[in-house]
Structures are given as C-alpha cells and as structure tokens.
Amino acid sequence: MIDGLPIEERDRRNVLVVAAIMTVFIAIALDEPPVARFVAAAIMGVFSGIVYLVVTLLLKRVIDAY
C-alpha cells in the first residue's frame, strides 16, 4: 500500500523510525500491565506513523504548488 504513494525512500524510512520511536516511548511511559502497555504502544506507533506520512504528503503537495 505504501509503495503506491508518491514519497521518496528516505520518507518511508522516516515513517518507520517515527513509529518505532513513539512505540518505545509510549511503552516505557505507560504504567499499565505489560499486554495493555504493548497494545497501546503499538496502536500509538502506527497512528504516529500515519500522521507523519500524511503531513509529509501534504507538505510535498503544498511546496510543489508554490
């Protein structure tokens, strides 16, 4: 799915880096049982990656328009 988007290879790598860092940070920061901690961290990591991807795509579209 991500291969069909008009983004560069470094942006794909950056999406994974952002998602991984946010997942680790949330897993450490939460004070919950381990299963709930990792589920919440995984959801937050995926959400952070999606937000980063959307912002990157919107910025590229706006920059190209000007």
C-alpha positions as CSV (number, residue, x, y, z in Angstrom):
1,M,0.0,0.0,0.0
2,I,2.8,2.4,0.9
3,D,4.5,1.6,-2.4
4,G,1.7,3.3,-4.4
5,L,2.2,6.7,-2.6
6,P,4.4,9.4,-4.2
7,I,7.1,9.5,-1.5
8,E,10.8,9.0,-1.5
9,E,12.7,6.1,0.0
10,R,14.0,8.3,2.9
11,D,10.4,9.3,3.8
12,R,9.5,5.6,4.0
13,R,12.4,5.1,6.3
14,N,11.5,8.1,8.4
15,V,7.9,6.8,8.8
16,L,9.3,3.6,10.3
17,V,11.7,5.5,12.5
18,V,9.0,7.8,13.9
19,A,6.6,4.8,14.5
20,A,9.4,2.8,16.3
21,I,10.5,5.7,18.5
22,M,6.9,6.5,19.5
23,T,6.2,2.9,20.2
24,V,9.2,2.5,22.5
25,F,8.5,5.9,24.2
26,I,4.8,5.0,24.9
27,A,5.7,1.5,26.1
28,I,8.2,3.0,28.6
29,A,5.9,5.9,29.7
30,L,2.7,3.9,30.4
31,D,2.2,2.4,33.8
32,E,-0.1,-0.4,32.9
33,P,0.1,-4.2,32.7
34,P,2.5,-5.5,30.0
35,V,-0.1,-6.6,27.5
36,A,-2.1,-3.4,27.7
37,R,1.2,-1.4,27.5
38,F,2.4,-3.0,24.3
39,V,-1.0,-2.9,22.6
40,A,-1.4,0.8,23.4
41,A,2.2,1.5,22.3
42,A,1.7,-0.4,19.0
43,I,-1.5,1.5,18.3
44,M,0.1,4.8,19.1
45,G,3.2,3.9,17.0
46,V,1.0,3.1,13.9
47,F,-1.0,6.3,14.5
48,S,2.1,8.4,14.7
49,G,3.5,6.9,11.5
50,I,0.3,7.6,9.7
51,V,0.2,11.2,10.9
52,Y,3.8,11.7,9.8
53,L,3.1,10.3,6.4
54,V,0.0,12.5,5.9
55,V,1.9,15.6,7.0
56,T,4.8,14.7,4.6
57,L,2.4,14.2,1.7
58,L,0.6,17.4,2.4
59,L,3.8,19.4,2.7
60,K,5.1,18.0,-0.6
61,R,1.8,18.9,-2.3
62,V,1.9,22.5,-0.9
63,I,5.5,23.0,-1.7
64,D,5.0,21.8,-5.3
65,A,2.1,24.2,-5.7
66,Y,4.3,27.2,-5.0
